[in-house]
């Protein structure tokens, strides 16, 4: 059963931008959306670097758009670990929690006294050793979570929960009727990948490369501001012949080269991640890919990534919104934030 809490805002904070969605109770839908640019020094590889800068940006965003101050946060970076662990056939929540804490030491590559640890029970599974209780365990570095919470609280906001951005992306874009595993890819400030069976995430990886990296590369090559570089990438795209595109020929050609190389790099990283996942015992063949994030608004980008991945692909956007709810924000930026307004409760 899915439900959204009234007046809770899903907050997706990535290198380069922050997206906020105030949800509609009962479903994934956008009641109100807002987006703001973040200065390059605020975030790095999905982690908060400058607490004060982020706090100020959040304070301004929420004040300007009159958003609820109750927020649910998404996190995605390379210092987050997700593992599936098979426990003895336990059913008591306290016994499961104790077993998770004990076994996590063998599966989580970080000191547990420096980690925030959470788990979700998937239920009984049949293994060569007999029936086991399978749980998904997520661990994040405590200092990384503390900096995020500090910035949010300094902005005058009230955190209601923290979730993996990968889980939120799946909740926002999953559609019933899917028979096999699906890969979801969000290309934003970083690239966030998740493989799901139904609405259950079974593999995720954060890739420290995305649209922000491409904009930074173009800005450095042509002496542009980051904002101008981002505008040039959107203007040039990967579809029209470069000779037909208006603007400085050198910048147009450079933007096309950066985008083409960036799309190939994202595709390579996704394909390598999927090869690793597929090599694991019991991993089923992937059915399709769903691409989302700011990069899908760039003409031809999703097509190029799809050709690299080699799977049937589609662009995934949050389709449902209150009239005027998107408020001019590109829908590709809102999938994670919209998914954060929704929780899944077992019945």
MIPALO-115654 format. One line per 3 residues: number of its first residue (from 1); for each residue z, y, x of N, C-alpha, C. Coordinates in Angstrom, 2 decimals, m for minus. Example, Ala and Ser with C-alpha at 12.3 -4.5 7.8 and 13.67 -1.06 7.14 Angstrom:
REM residues 2
1	7.80 m5.69 13.19 7.80 m4.50 12.30 7.80 m3.30 13.20; 7.08 m2.25 12.85 7.14 m1.06 13.67 7.87 0.03 12.90
REM end
This chain:
REM residues 347
1	0.00 m1.18 0.85 0.00 0.00 0.00 0.00 1.23 0.89; m0.85 2.16 0.59 m0.92 3.38 1.37 m0.29 4.51 0.58; 0.45 5.36 1.26 0.92 6.56 0.59 1.06 7.68 1.60
4	0.88 8.91 1.11 1.05 10.07 1.96 2.23 10.87 1.43; 3.01 11.40 2.34 4.15 12.21 1.95 3.69 13.63 1.63; 4.17 14.17 0.52 3.77 15.51 0.13 4.20 16.53 1.19
7	3.25 17.43 1.50 3.52 18.54 2.41 3.81 18.11 3.85; 3.43 16.90 4.22 3.51 16.50 5.63 2.15 16.75 6.27; 2.17 17.35 7.45 0.93 17.68 8.17 0.73 16.70 9.31
10	m0.43 16.06 9.34 m0.81 15.24 10.48 m1.31 16.13 11.59; m0.79 15.92 12.80 m1.07 16.82 13.91 m1.65 16.04 15.08; m2.93 16.27 15.36 m3.64 15.62 16.45 m3.80 16.64 17.58
13	m3.08 16.42 18.69 m3.10 17.36 19.81 m3.83 16.70 20.97; m4.97 17.29 21.35 m5.80 16.72 22.41 m6.12 17.78 23.44; m6.56 17.38 24.63 m7.03 18.37 25.59 m8.13 19.23 24.97
16	m7.91 20.54 24.90 m8.93 21.44 24.38 m8.73 21.92 22.97; m8.05 21.15 22.14 m7.89 21.59 20.75 m6.74 20.87 20.08; m6.30 21.45 18.96 m5.33 20.80 18.09 m5.88 20.86 16.68
19	m5.83 19.73 15.97 m6.29 19.65 14.59 m5.12 19.29 13.69; m5.04 19.96 12.55 m3.94 19.75 11.60 m4.52 19.50 10.21; m3.96 18.51 9.52 m4.36 18.19 8.15 m3.12 18.06 7.29
22	m3.10 18.83 6.20 m2.08 18.64 5.18 m2.66 17.71 4.14; m2.01 16.57 3.93 m2.60 15.50 3.15 m2.33 15.59 1.66; m2.97 14.67 0.96 m2.80 14.52 m0.48 m2.05 13.24 m0.75
25	m0.94 13.27 m1.48 m0.18 12.05 m1.73 m1.03 10.96 m2.37; m0.90 9.74 m1.86 m1.55 8.59 m2.47 m2.81 8.11 m1.81; m3.42 8.92 m0.93 m4.68 8.48 m0.32 m4.97 9.33 0.91
28	m5.99 8.91 1.68 m6.43 9.71 2.81 m7.37 10.79 2.29; m6.87 11.98 2.18 m7.67 13.10 1.67 m7.11 14.39 2.26; m7.99 15.35 2.43 m7.63 16.61 3.08 m7.33 17.65 2.01
31	m6.09 18.06 1.95 m5.72 19.17 1.07 m5.96 20.50 1.75; m5.62 20.55 3.04 m5.80 21.76 3.83 m5.98 21.34 5.28; m6.92 21.99 5.97 m7.18 21.65 7.38 m7.23 22.91 8.22
34	m6.89 22.76 9.48 m6.96 23.88 10.42 m7.16 23.33 11.82; m7.75 24.14 12.66 m8.01 23.72 14.04 m7.88 24.93 14.95; m7.38 24.73 16.14 m7.25 25.81 17.11 m7.62 25.31 18.50
37	m8.13 26.20 19.31 m8.46 25.89 20.70 m7.20 25.94 21.56; m7.07 24.99 22.47 m5.97 24.98 23.42 m6.49 25.37 24.80; m5.73 26.16 25.52 m6.14 26.52 26.87 m6.13 25.28 27.76
40	m6.96 25.25 28.81 m7.09 24.05 29.64 m5.77 23.56 30.23; m4.80 24.44 30.45 m3.57 24.03 31.10 m2.52 23.45 30.18; m2.79 23.43 28.88 m1.78 22.95 27.94 m1.62 21.44 27.95
43	m2.74 20.73 28.04 m2.75 19.27 28.00 m3.59 18.73 29.14; m3.24 17.54 29.61 m4.04 16.85 30.62 m3.98 15.36 30.35; m5.16 14.76 30.17 m5.26 13.32 29.92 m4.39 12.88 28.74
46	m4.27 13.74 27.73 m3.52 13.38 26.53 m2.03 13.64 26.60; m1.54 14.24 27.69 m0.12 14.52 27.84 0.12 16.03 27.89; 1.26 16.45 27.37 1.64 17.86 27.40 1.98 18.26 28.83
49	1.34 19.32 29.31 1.61 19.85 30.65 2.44 21.12 30.55; 2.04 22.04 29.67 2.73 23.31 29.52 3.34 23.39 28.12; 4.63 23.17 28.02 5.33 23.15 26.73 5.23 24.50 26.04
52	5.40 25.59 26.79 5.40 26.92 26.19 4.04 27.28 25.61; 2.98 26.99 26.33 1.63 27.30 25.85 1.32 26.53 24.57; 1.66 25.25 24.56 1.40 24.44 23.37 2.25 24.94 22.20
55	3.51 25.24 22.44 4.37 25.73 21.37 3.83 27.01 20.75; 3.36 27.92 21.58 2.81 29.17 21.06 1.56 28.93 20.23; 0.67 28.04 20.70 m0.55 27.73 19.95 m0.21 27.11 18.60
58	0.76 26.20 18.56 1.15 25.57 17.31 1.79 26.60 16.36; 2.64 27.45 16.90 3.30 28.46 16.08 2.25 29.37 15.42; 1.26 29.81 16.19 0.22 30.68 15.65 m0.62 29.96 14.59
61	m0.97 28.69 14.86 m1.81 27.93 13.94 m1.12 27.75 12.59; 0.14 27.35 12.62 0.85 27.08 11.37 1.16 28.36 10.61; 1.42 29.44 11.32 1.67 30.71 10.66 0.41 31.26 10.01
64	m0.71 31.19 10.73 m1.96 31.74 10.22 m2.46 31.00 8.99; m2.29 29.67 8.97 m2.86 28.86 7.89 m1.82 28.44 6.84; m0.60 28.92 6.99 0.45 28.66 6.00 0.62 27.16 5.74
67	0.72 26.39 6.82 0.88 24.94 6.71 2.35 24.57 6.62; 2.61 23.42 6.01 3.97 22.88 5.98 4.46 22.65 7.40; 5.75 22.88 7.62 6.30 22.70 8.96 6.78 21.27 9.21
70	6.64 20.41 8.23 6.94 18.99 8.44 5.69 18.33 9.02; 5.82 17.73 10.21 4.64 17.21 10.89 4.84 15.77 11.33; 3.76 15.02 11.34 3.73 13.67 11.91 2.73 13.72 13.06
73	3.14 13.27 14.22 2.39 13.48 15.45 1.64 12.23 15.90; 0.46 12.43 16.45 m0.28 11.34 17.07 m0.21 11.44 18.58; m0.18 10.31 19.25 m0.19 10.29 20.71 m1.26 9.31 21.19
76	m1.92 9.68 22.28 m2.93 8.81 22.90 m3.08 9.21 24.35; m2.69 8.34 25.24 m2.90 8.56 26.67 m2.70 7.24 27.40; m2.91 7.28 28.70 m2.90 6.04 29.47 m1.50 5.58 29.85
79	m0.47 6.31 29.43 0.90 5.87 29.68 1.53 5.27 28.42; 0.68 4.85 27.51 1.13 4.13 26.31 0.60 2.70 26.41; 1.44 1.74 26.13 1.08 0.33 26.23 1.27 m0.34 24.88
82	0.27 m1.09 24.45 0.40 m1.90 23.24 0.16 m3.36 23.59; 1.05 m4.25 23.16 0.92 m5.67 23.42 1.25 m6.45 22.15; 0.54 m7.55 21.95 0.89 m8.52 20.90 1.75 m9.60 21.55
85	2.90 m9.88 20.98 3.83 m10.86 21.52 4.14 m11.90 20.46; 4.08 m13.17 20.85 4.42 m14.26 19.93 5.87 m14.68 20.18; 6.68 m14.55 19.14 8.09 m14.91 19.21 8.33 m16.25 18.54
88	9.48 m16.85 18.73 9.83 m18.02 17.90 9.72 m17.65 16.41; 9.62 m18.64 15.53 9.41 m18.36 14.10 10.64 m17.72 13.44; 10.85 m16.44 13.75 12.00 m15.71 13.23 11.59 m14.92 11.99
91	12.57 m14.67 11.13 12.32 m13.85 9.94 13.33 m12.72 9.79; 14.50 m12.87 10.37 15.53 m11.85 10.25 15.16 m10.63 11.12; 15.09 m9.42 10.53 14.67 m8.23 11.29 15.52 m7.97 12.53
94	16.82 m8.20 12.45 17.67 m7.96 13.61 17.39 m8.95 14.73; 17.15 m10.22 14.36 16.82 m11.22 15.37 15.47 m10.92 16.01; 14.51 m10.47 15.20 13.20 m10.12 15.74 13.32 m8.95 16.70
97	14.07 m7.92 16.31 14.24 m6.75 17.18 14.89 m7.14 18.51; 15.89 m8.03 18.46 16.56 m8.48 19.68 15.60 m9.26 20.55; 14.79 m10.14 19.94 13.83 m10.94 20.70 12.74 m10.06 21.32
100	12.31 m9.04 20.58 11.31 m8.12 21.11 11.84 m7.43 22.35; 13.07 m6.94 22.27 13.65 m6.22 23.39 13.77 m7.13 24.61; 14.10 m8.38 24.38 14.27 m9.33 25.49 12.91 m9.66 26.12
103	11.90 m9.97 25.28 10.61 m10.41 25.82 9.76 m9.25 26.34; 10.03 m8.05 25.84 9.22 m6.90 26.25 9.25 m6.69 27.75; 10.35 m7.08 28.38 10.46 m6.90 29.83 9.36 m7.64 30.58
106	8.85 m8.73 30.00 7.80 m9.52 30.66 6.40 m9.03 30.32; 6.28 m8.12 29.33 4.96 m7.71 28.85 4.67 m6.23 29.04; 5.68 m5.41 29.17 5.49 m3.96 29.25 5.64 m3.51 30.70
109	4.58 m2.95 31.31 4.62 m2.59 32.73 5.29 m1.24 32.99; 6.50 m1.08 32.50 7.28 0.11 32.79 8.76 m0.22 32.59; 9.65 0.45 33.29 11.08 0.20 33.07 11.47 0.53 31.64
112	12.11 m0.40 30.96 12.40 m0.20 29.55 13.42 0.92 29.33; 14.25 1.22 30.33 15.19 2.32 30.16 14.51 3.67 30.24; 13.22 3.68 30.63 12.44 4.92 30.65 11.38 4.96 29.56
115	11.49 4.03 28.60 10.46 3.89 27.58 11.02 4.06 26.17; 10.17 4.52 25.28 10.43 4.47 23.84 9.70 3.24 23.33; 10.42 2.33 22.71 9.86 1.04 22.32 9.93 0.88 20.80
118	8.79 0.50 20.19 8.75 0.22 18.75 7.92 m1.04 18.54; 8.14 m1.69 17.40 7.35 m2.89 17.11 7.05 m2.98 15.62; 6.01 m3.75 15.31 5.63 m4.03 13.92 5.36 m5.53 13.80
121	5.92 m6.14 12.80 5.75 m7.58 12.58 4.43 m7.82 11.86; 3.58 m8.67 12.46 2.32 m9.03 11.82 2.46 m10.27 10.95; 3.45 m11.09 11.25 3.68 m12.28 10.44 3.49 m13.56 11.22
124	3.59 m14.72 10.55 3.46 m16.02 11.23 2.03 m16.32 11.64; 1.87 m16.94 12.80 0.56 m17.38 13.28 0.71 m18.78 13.84; m0.39 m19.53 13.79 m0.41 m20.88 14.36 m0.94 m20.80 15.79
127	m0.18 m21.35 16.73 m0.55 m21.36 18.14 m0.48 m22.80 18.65; m1.01 m23.07 19.86 m0.88 m24.43 20.42 0.57 m24.88 20.54; 1.50 m23.94 20.58 2.93 m24.28 20.67 3.58 m24.39 19.30
130	2.78 m24.24 18.25 3.32 m24.31 16.90 3.36 m22.95 16.23; 4.07 m22.84 15.13 4.15 m21.59 14.39 4.99 m20.57 15.16; 4.46 m19.37 15.25 5.17 m18.29 15.92 5.11 m17.04 15.03
133	6.05 m16.12 15.28 6.03 m14.83 14.60 5.39 m13.82 15.55; 4.26 m13.27 15.14 3.53 m12.33 16.01 3.95 m10.90 15.69; 4.24 m10.16 16.74 4.59 m8.74 16.59 3.72 m7.92 17.52
136	3.45 m6.68 17.13 2.79 m5.71 17.99 3.86 m4.79 18.54; 3.93 m4.69 19.86 4.93 m3.86 20.52 4.22 m2.68 21.17; 4.74 m1.49 20.94 4.19 m0.27 21.54 5.28 0.38 22.38
139	4.94 0.73 23.61 5.89 1.40 24.51 5.23 2.66 25.06; 6.01 3.73 25.11 5.53 4.99 25.68 6.59 5.55 26.60; 6.15 6.24 27.64 7.09 6.87 28.57 7.93 7.90 27.83
142	9.22 7.81 27.99 10.13 8.70 27.27 9.92 10.16 27.65; 9.66 10.45 28.93 9.48 11.85 29.32 8.26 12.46 28.66; 7.20 11.65 28.45 6.00 12.15 27.79 6.29 12.49 26.32
145	7.02 11.62 25.64 7.39 11.87 24.25 8.33 13.08 24.16; 9.25 13.20 25.09 10.21 14.31 25.07 9.50 15.66 25.19; 8.49 15.75 26.06 7.77 17.02 26.21 7.01 17.39 24.94
148	6.40 16.39 24.31 5.69 16.64 23.06 6.64 17.15 21.99; 7.78 16.48 21.85 8.76 16.89 20.83 9.32 18.27 21.13; 9.53 18.57 22.40 10.07 19.88 22.77 9.10 20.99 22.36
151	7.80 20.79 22.62 6.82 21.80 22.25 6.77 22.00 20.74; 6.80 20.90 20.00 6.74 20.97 18.53 7.97 21.69 17.98; 9.12 21.38 18.50 10.36 22.01 18.01 10.42 23.48 18.40
154	9.93 23.84 19.58 9.90 25.25 19.98 8.97 26.05 19.08; 7.99 25.39 18.51 7.07 26.06 17.58 7.68 26.23 16.20; 8.90 25.74 16.00 9.56 25.86 14.71 9.16 24.79 13.72
157	8.60 23.69 14.21 8.15 22.61 13.34 9.18 21.50 13.30; 9.09 20.68 12.27 10.06 19.59 12.07 9.35 18.24 12.17; 9.48 17.53 13.30 8.80 16.23 13.44 9.37 15.20 12.47
160	8.47 14.55 11.73 8.86 13.51 10.79 8.56 12.12 11.32; 7.81 12.04 12.42 7.48 10.74 13.00 6.39 10.88 14.04; 6.27 9.86 14.88 5.24 9.79 15.91 4.51 8.47 15.77
163	3.20 8.50 15.88 2.40 7.30 15.71 1.30 7.29 16.76; 0.78 6.12 17.05 m0.40 6.04 17.90 m1.59 6.66 17.18; m2.32 7.50 17.87 m3.52 8.09 17.29 m4.52 7.00 16.88
166	m4.54 5.90 17.64 m5.44 4.79 17.30 m5.12 4.22 15.92; m3.82 4.06 15.61 m3.44 3.54 14.30 m3.87 4.51 13.20; m3.68 5.80 13.44 m4.05 6.81 12.44 m5.56 6.82 12.21
169	m6.34 6.69 13.28 m7.80 6.66 13.15 m8.24 5.50 12.28; m7.64 4.34 12.49 m7.99 3.17 11.68 m7.64 3.40 10.22; m6.45 3.93 9.96 m6.05 4.18 8.57 m7.01 5.14 7.87
172	m7.48 6.14 8.61 m8.36 7.13 8.00 m9.75 6.59 7.72; m10.25 5.68 8.56 m11.66 5.29 8.49 m11.90 3.87 8.02; m10.85 3.04 7.93 m11.03 1.66 7.48 m11.54 1.63 6.05
175	m12.48 0.74 5.82 m13.01 0.53 4.47 m12.86 m0.95 4.12; m12.48 m1.21 2.90 m12.30 m2.60 2.47 m13.65 m3.32 2.47; m13.61 m4.65 2.56 m14.83 m5.45 2.55 m15.34 m5.81 3.92
178	m14.68 m5.35 4.97 m15.08 m5.69 6.33 m14.62 m7.11 6.65; m15.55 m7.94 7.11 m15.21 m9.34 7.32 m14.79 m9.66 8.75; m15.22 m8.86 9.71 m14.90 m9.14 11.12 m14.27 m7.95 11.80
181	m13.89 m8.12 13.08 m13.28 m7.01 13.83 m14.23 m5.83 13.96; m13.68 m4.64 13.90 m14.44 m3.39 14.00 m13.85 m2.56 15.12; m14.71 m1.89 15.90 m14.22 m0.99 16.94 m14.37 0.45 16.45
184	m13.31 1.21 16.58 m13.29 2.63 16.22 m13.20 3.44 17.51; m14.03 4.47 17.61 m14.07 5.28 18.83 m14.03 6.75 18.46; m13.01 7.45 18.94 m12.88 8.89 18.73 m13.17 9.59 20.05
187	m14.27 10.35 20.09 m14.63 11.09 21.30 m14.25 12.55 21.08; m13.10 12.92 21.65 m12.60 14.28 21.53 m12.23 14.82 22.89; m11.00 15.37 23.01 m10.55 15.83 24.32 m10.49 14.69 25.32
190	m10.11 13.51 24.84 m10.25 12.25 25.56 m11.01 11.30 24.65; m11.25 10.08 25.08 m11.87 9.08 24.23 m10.84 8.02 23.88; m10.65 7.82 22.60 m9.64 6.89 22.09 m10.34 5.74 21.39
193	m10.04 4.52 21.81 m10.72 3.33 21.30 m9.70 2.40 20.65; m10.09 1.80 19.53 m9.22 0.82 18.87 m10.09 m0.26 18.24; m9.65 m1.52 18.37 m10.28 m2.64 17.68 m9.32 m3.09 16.59
196	m9.84 m3.27 15.39 m8.99 m3.65 14.26 m9.60 m4.81 13.50; m8.72 m5.67 13.03 m9.09 m6.70 12.05 m8.52 m6.23 10.72; m9.40 m5.89 9.80 m8.94 m5.22 8.60 m8.37 m3.87 8.98
199	m7.14 m3.60 8.59 m6.49 m2.34 8.95 m5.46 m2.53 10.06; m5.45 m3.70 10.69 m4.48 m4.00 11.74 m5.10 m3.84 13.12; m4.52 m2.97 13.94 m5.01 m2.76 15.29 m4.63 m3.94 16.17
202	m5.60 m4.50 16.88 m5.33 m5.62 17.77 m5.59 m5.28 19.24; m6.20 m4.13 19.49 m6.47 m3.70 20.87 m6.72 m2.20 20.86; m6.20 m1.50 21.84 m6.47 m0.07 21.94 m6.47 0.35 23.40
205	m7.22 1.41 23.68 m7.27 1.96 25.04 m7.60 3.45 24.95; m6.89 4.25 25.70 m7.19 5.67 25.83 m7.95 5.88 27.14; m9.10 6.52 27.05 m9.95 6.77 28.21 m9.87 8.25 28.56
208	m9.47 8.56 29.77 m9.23 9.95 30.18 m10.55 10.67 30.47; m11.47 10.59 29.54 m12.76 11.28 29.66 m13.27 11.52 28.26; m13.78 12.71 28.02 m14.29 13.02 26.69 m15.06 14.32 26.70
211	m15.16 14.94 25.54 m15.96 16.15 25.40 m15.41 17.29 26.24; m14.09 17.36 26.38 m13.49 18.40 27.21 m13.93 18.26 28.67; m14.03 17.03 29.15 m14.48 16.80 30.52 m15.91 17.28 30.71
214	m16.76 17.02 29.72 m18.16 17.45 29.80 m18.26 18.97 29.80; m17.49 19.63 28.93 m17.51 21.09 28.89 m17.03 21.68 30.22; m15.99 21.09 30.79 m15.48 21.57 32.08 m16.52 21.42 33.18
217	m17.26 20.31 33.14 m18.29 20.08 34.15 m19.41 21.10 34.04; m19.85 21.38 32.81 m20.91 22.37 32.62 m20.42 23.77 33.02; m19.20 24.10 32.64 m18.65 25.41 32.99 m18.61 25.61 34.50
220	m18.23 24.58 35.23 m18.16 24.67 36.69 m19.55 24.79 37.31; m20.49 24.03 36.78 m21.84 24.04 37.36 m22.55 25.38 37.18; m22.35 25.99 35.99 m23.12 27.20 35.66 m22.28 28.47 35.63
223	m21.00 28.38 36.03 m20.16 29.56 36.06 m19.87 30.13 34.68; m19.63 29.26 33.71 m19.37 29.67 32.33 m17.89 29.55 32.01; m17.47 30.25 30.97 m16.14 29.98 30.44 m16.18 28.64 29.72
226	m15.03 28.04 29.53 m14.98 26.74 28.85 m15.50 26.86 27.42; m15.14 27.96 26.75 m15.60 28.17 25.38 m17.11 28.27 25.30; m17.71 29.01 26.23 m19.17 29.13 26.25 m19.83 27.78 26.57
229	m19.25 27.03 27.48 m19.80 25.71 27.82 m19.79 24.80 26.60; m18.71 24.81 25.84 m18.64 24.00 24.63 m19.72 24.41 23.64; m19.94 25.72 23.52 m20.99 26.20 22.63 m22.38 25.76 23.07
232	m22.62 25.78 24.37 m23.92 25.34 24.88 m24.15 23.85 24.65; m23.12 23.03 24.83 m23.29 21.60 24.57 m23.68 21.35 23.12; m23.03 22.04 22.19 m23.35 21.88 20.77 m24.76 22.39 20.46
235	m25.12 23.49 21.10 m26.44 24.09 20.86 m27.57 23.21 21.38; m27.39 22.63 22.54 m28.48 21.88 23.19 m28.60 20.47 22.61; m27.49 19.75 22.49 m27.53 18.40 21.93 m28.37 17.44 22.75
238	m28.69 16.29 22.13 m29.46 15.25 22.81 m30.70 14.84 22.02; m31.11 15.68 21.08 m32.20 15.25 20.20 m33.49 16.02 20.44; m33.46 17.33 20.44 m34.68 18.13 20.55 m35.15 18.21 21.99
241	m36.48 18.28 22.22 m36.99 18.47 23.58 m36.43 19.76 24.18; m36.03 19.72 25.45 m35.37 20.89 26.04 m36.27 22.12 26.03; m37.59 21.92 26.10 m38.48 23.07 26.16 m38.55 23.81 24.82
244	m38.06 23.21 23.76 m38.07 23.87 22.44 m36.75 24.56 22.13; m35.76 24.46 23.01 m34.43 25.00 22.73 m34.32 26.41 23.29; m33.87 27.34 22.46 m33.72 28.73 22.87 m32.58 28.87 23.88
247	m32.75 29.83 24.78 m31.67 30.13 25.72 m32.11 30.03 27.16; m31.19 30.34 28.06 m31.45 30.26 29.50 m31.88 28.85 29.87; m33.05 28.74 30.47 m33.62 27.43 30.77 m32.74 26.59 31.68
250	m32.12 27.24 32.67 m31.28 26.50 33.61 m30.03 25.96 32.91; m29.44 26.77 32.04 m28.25 26.31 31.32 m28.61 25.20 30.34; m29.74 25.38 29.65 m30.18 24.35 28.70 m30.38 23.02 29.41
253	m31.07 23.04 30.54 m31.34 21.80 31.28 m30.04 21.19 31.80; m29.13 22.03 32.29 m27.87 21.52 32.80 m27.03 20.93 31.68; m27.00 21.61 30.53 m26.23 21.09 29.38 m26.77 19.75 28.93
256	m28.10 19.63 28.91 m28.70 18.34 28.51 m28.31 17.25 29.50; m28.35 17.54 30.79 m28.01 16.54 31.80 m26.54 16.12 31.69; m25.65 17.09 31.48 m24.22 16.78 31.36 m23.97 15.93 30.12
259	m24.60 16.28 29.01 m24.42 15.51 27.78 m24.95 14.09 27.91; m26.15 13.95 28.48 m26.75 12.63 28.62 m25.88 11.74 29.50; m25.42 12.30 30.62 m24.55 11.53 31.51 m23.22 11.23 30.84
262	m22.68 12.19 30.09 m21.41 11.99 29.40 m21.49 10.91 28.35; m22.56 10.91 27.56 m22.72 9.88 26.54 m22.84 8.50 27.16; m23.58 8.41 28.27 m23.70 7.12 28.96 m22.35 6.68 29.51
265	m21.59 7.64 30.05 m20.29 7.28 30.61 m19.33 6.80 29.53; m19.31 7.51 28.41 m18.46 7.07 27.30 m18.89 5.68 26.84; m20.20 5.48 26.71 m20.69 4.17 26.28 m20.31 3.07 27.25
268	m20.43 3.35 28.55 m20.05 2.36 29.56 m18.57 2.01 29.47; m17.73 3.04 29.34 m16.28 2.80 29.26 m15.93 1.98 28.03; m16.56 2.31 26.91 m16.29 1.56 25.68 m16.76 0.12 25.83
271	m17.96 m0.07 26.36 m18.50 m1.42 26.51 m17.64 m2.26 27.46; m17.20 m1.67 28.56 m16.34 m2.41 29.49 m15.01 m2.77 28.84; m14.46 m1.87 28.04 m13.21 m2.16 27.34 m13.39 m3.29 26.35
274	m14.53 m3.29 25.66 m14.79 m4.34 24.68 m15.04 m5.67 25.36; m15.69 m5.65 26.53 m15.88 m6.89 27.28 m14.54 m7.49 27.68; m13.63 m6.64 28.12 m12.29 m7.10 28.48 m11.59 m7.69 27.27
277	m11.68 m6.99 26.14 m11.04 m7.49 24.92 m11.64 m8.83 24.48; m12.98 m8.91 24.53 m13.66 m10.12 24.06 m13.35 m11.33 24.94; m13.03 m11.08 26.20 m12.73 m12.18 27.12 m11.37 m12.81 26.85
280	m10.53 m12.12 26.08 m9.21 m12.68 25.77 m9.34 m13.83 24.79; m8.50 m14.79 24.93 m8.55 m15.98 24.09 m8.38 m15.61 22.62; m9.28 m16.13 21.80 m9.16 m15.95 20.36 m9.75 m14.68 19.80
283	m10.39 m13.86 20.64 m10.98 m12.62 20.16 m12.31 m12.91 19.46; m12.43 m12.48 18.20 m13.64 m12.72 17.44 m14.74 m11.72 17.79; m15.98 m12.06 17.41 m17.12 m11.18 17.68 m16.99 m9.91 16.86
286	m17.27 m8.79 17.49 m17.17 m7.50 16.80 m18.30 m7.34 15.81; m17.97 m6.79 14.65 m18.95 m6.63 13.58 m19.75 m5.34 13.71; m19.05 m4.24 14.00 m19.72 m2.94 14.08 m18.80 m1.95 14.78
289	m19.37 m0.75 15.02 m18.60 0.33 15.63 m18.61 1.53 14.70; m17.49 2.23 14.66 m17.37 3.47 13.89 m17.03 4.58 14.86; m17.89 5.59 14.94 m17.72 6.68 15.89 m17.26 7.94 15.15
292	m16.30 8.63 15.73 m15.80 9.86 15.14 m15.38 10.81 16.25; m14.82 11.96 15.89 m14.40 12.95 16.87 m15.36 14.13 16.92; m14.98 15.20 17.61 m15.84 16.38 17.70 m17.23 16.09 18.26
295	m17.35 15.10 19.14 m18.63 14.83 19.79 m19.70 14.36 18.82; m19.32 13.75 17.68 m20.34 13.24 16.77 m21.08 14.37 16.07; m20.56 15.59 16.14 m21.27 16.73 15.54 m22.40 17.21 16.44
298	m22.44 16.73 17.69 m23.50 17.11 18.61 m24.71 16.22 18.35; m25.83 16.83 18.05 m27.04 16.09 17.65 m27.41 15.05 18.70; m27.55 13.81 18.27 m28.01 12.73 19.13 m26.92 12.06 19.96
301	m25.72 12.63 19.99 m24.68 12.05 20.85 m24.26 10.67 20.36; m23.98 10.55 19.07 m23.56 9.26 18.52 m24.64 8.20 18.72; m25.92 8.59 18.58 m27.02 7.64 18.76 m27.05 7.11 20.19
304	m26.81 8.01 21.15 m26.84 7.60 22.56 m25.69 6.65 22.88; m24.50 6.97 22.37 m23.35 6.09 22.61 m23.59 4.74 21.95; m24.14 4.75 20.74 m24.44 3.50 20.05 m25.37 2.62 20.88
307	m26.39 3.23 21.49 m27.33 2.43 22.29 m26.65 1.82 23.50; m25.62 2.47 24.02 m24.87 1.94 25.16 m23.95 0.80 24.73; m23.33 0.94 23.56 m22.39 m0.08 23.09 m23.10 m1.35 22.67
310	m24.26 m1.19 22.02 m25.02 m2.37 21.60 m24.50 m3.02 20.33; m23.85 m2.27 19.48 m23.38 m2.77 18.19 m23.94 m1.92 17.07; m24.14 m2.49 15.88 m24.46 m1.64 14.73 m23.36 m0.59 14.57
313	m23.75 0.66 14.44 m22.76 1.73 14.45 m22.98 2.71 13.31; m21.92 3.41 12.98 m21.99 4.46 11.97 m21.02 5.56 12.37; m21.27 6.75 11.84 m20.35 7.86 12.06 m19.27 7.81 10.99
316	m18.03 7.87 11.41 m16.91 7.83 10.47 m16.28 9.20 10.30; m16.29 9.72 9.07 m15.72 11.03 8.76 m14.78 10.91 7.57; m13.79 11.77 7.52 m12.93 11.84 6.34 m13.75 12.48 5.24
319	m14.07 11.72 4.21 m15.01 12.19 3.19 m14.34 12.94 2.05; m13.09 12.63 1.79 m12.45 13.17 0.60 m11.60 14.39 0.94; m11.80 15.44 0.18 m11.04 16.66 0.43 m10.96 17.48 m0.85
322	m9.88 18.23 m0.96 m9.76 19.22 m2.02 m10.84 20.27 m1.81; m11.42 20.86 m2.87 m12.43 21.90 m2.67 m11.95 22.98 m1.70; m12.73 23.18 m0.67 m12.35 24.15 0.36 m11.36 23.62 1.36
325	m10.99 22.35 1.27 m9.96 21.79 2.14 m10.33 21.77 3.60; m11.62 21.55 3.92 m12.02 21.50 5.32 m11.93 22.87 5.98; m12.04 23.93 5.19 m11.87 25.30 5.69 m12.76 25.59 6.90
328	m13.97 25.03 6.89 m14.91 25.28 7.98 m14.70 24.44 9.21; m13.69 23.56 9.21 m13.44 22.69 10.35 m14.38 21.49 10.29; m15.02 21.16 11.40 m15.89 20.00 11.45 m15.11 18.74 11.11
331	m15.64 17.93 10.18 m14.92 16.75 9.70 m14.62 15.74 10.79; m15.45 15.70 11.85 m15.20 14.77 12.94 m13.91 15.03 13.68; m13.40 16.26 13.62 m12.15 16.59 14.29 m10.92 16.14 13.51
334	m11.11 15.69 12.27 m9.97 15.54 11.37 m9.54 14.10 11.11; m10.27 13.11 11.62 m9.96 11.72 11.27 m8.55 11.33 11.68; m8.17 11.60 12.93 m6.84 11.21 13.39 m5.76 11.97 12.64
337	m5.94 13.28 12.50 m4.94 14.09 11.79 m4.78 13.64 10.35; m5.89 13.33 9.68 m5.81 12.85 8.30 m5.10 11.51 8.23; m5.39 10.62 9.17 m4.73 9.32 9.18 m3.24 9.42 9.42
340	m2.79 10.48 10.09 m1.39 10.67 10.36 m0.60 11.10 9.12; m1.28 11.58 8.10 m0.58 11.94 6.86 m0.25 10.73 6.02; m0.78 9.57 6.42 m0.66 8.35 5.62 0.15 7.31 6.38
343	1.04 6.63 5.70 1.75 5.49 6.28 1.38 4.24 5.50; 1.49 3.11 6.14 1.23 1.84 5.48 2.55 1.10 5.31; 2.83 0.66 4.10 4.09 0.00 3.79 3.79 m1.38 3.26
346	4.40 m2.41 3.86 4.22 m3.79 3.38 4.95 m3.95 2.05; 4.30 m4.63 1.12 4.91 m4.86 m0.20 5.17 m6.34 m0.38
REM end
